[in-house]
């Protein structure tokens, strides 16, 4: 039953997002677009974290890579092949992620992998900041929103509302692709590896190969999100790939719940709602965001979607779920089992 | 040449001062503390409030930094009581997110209390000049930073490796359950180490104050370098962090000579290369 509720909710929010330009002012539409792109970014990151159990802290680098590929080609005048450019950005992200993953996954894991990827993203940012051909620290401004013809007729995305509709469709496609990957045989194998790498290897699974494939696929979709972001913001700067950007999908994912496919999206929209609601309060904004995050970590370790699932479960059984017990076993399921530690 | 050497040593010691507390808290609690940079920043702001526009003398700066260290240490104990203790047994990603949340709260509080304006503090008169070493002019503030870095390292190393309490702390970190059976008050020792770790962050903030501009994003720039340092040195090892800081400083110095148009890149490239060759750091991962 709860599956149908999920489908209905997803369809409903999709339609709502699509119709948003008719309902609210352009500022909010832009914000919703940015949040949607960041949501796709977070879902792609969670393919790596929630399914393969690998925490990359350098995904911001891949995001800015996608955005820069798109920005450079749009400014060079390849507007006509906009859809191909998205594919190009995704392929570039995939190649870079493959190269990084091929070396990094073989040599490191856990915190070392996190710091390694963080450093790699930082190298990319430092190079982007110093490279004058692509604008150095100022980035690339005035990116045109494309305007192209495809067989049937002219497609003009230059207005904010039209680009928003295109963005919704494109993000929907990307999310559908990730859903398909995560819910098939591949996603199940990744989960098996995350839960018990040794046993998976024993069953004949090439764990390194699967992890590398997940790393590459995640890179493909992260760069795709970056490519969609460039024409939306119309400016790209090296700060797109800074440490805060890389931690954003992590926050979204943990806020929404890493064990759920939709968790990162929910977390993303919740996060920007909080930020939007507190935007006028200098300083208080960070405090409120921080307190909410802390509350989530301390009270609902499975994120918002985990809390909802618990609620559903208790409604269906007609009795309140034993909160404390479920919480502990859920936290254990997400990562390594809870062991007695200092 | 000597000038660049002094510069890189200064940077190395500045980074070490920040990294020391970070590696200490990792050694005892296995927490990669994202909030460390924020507490470093709070230490710097507290010191600036105490000394005003310009520190009167070196002694006054050091005293203010020590006072800031104590205050930040107390704050750290509060964080431990309210947050860290509760997530200690959870998955490490939750610890990461919890410390990230603490960092957000700290940055927000700094913005609320001190505002968004830039502050800067001049070094005390005794340190604002320079010394001639042979033919090279060396700013005396650099010498001050190098001296404090080395001093903090020696004191910390003596405390951890030679003293009785250091041995107790090591015992608690290695096997808390056993240490508790032996009659040690483990939670008190952990509190002590955590307070010490946060105090080190505050101290670093105070000591490094005079050559920075104080902004609410001050913590980030140092945090990343400190992460790189402790990962290179082997997480949890103070000696490793010291060596790694020196190596990073020298790499950065070389970067200045060889590729002056891309400053700051070589540190990360060096660290990536190093980690790929030697994934466990200089001295291996250890619990203190």
Interface residues (C-beta under 8 A of the other chain):
Chain A: X49 X55 X103 X104 X107 X108 X110 X111 X112 X114 X115 X116 X118 X119 X120 X122 X123 X126 X127 X130 X243 X244 X247 X250 X251 X254 X258 X282 X283 X284 X285 X286 X287 X288 X289 X290 X291 X293 X294 X297 X298 X301 X331 X334 X335 X336 X338 X339 X340 X341 X342
Chain B: X28 X29 X30 X32 X83 X86 X87 X88 X89 X90 X91 X92 X93 X94 X96 X97 X98 X100 X101 X102 X103 X104 X105 X107 X108 X109 X110 X111 X112 X116 X172 X173 X175 X176 X177 X186 X190 X220 X224 X227 X228 X231 X235 X261 X262 X263 X264 X265 X268 X269 X271 X272 X275 X276 X279
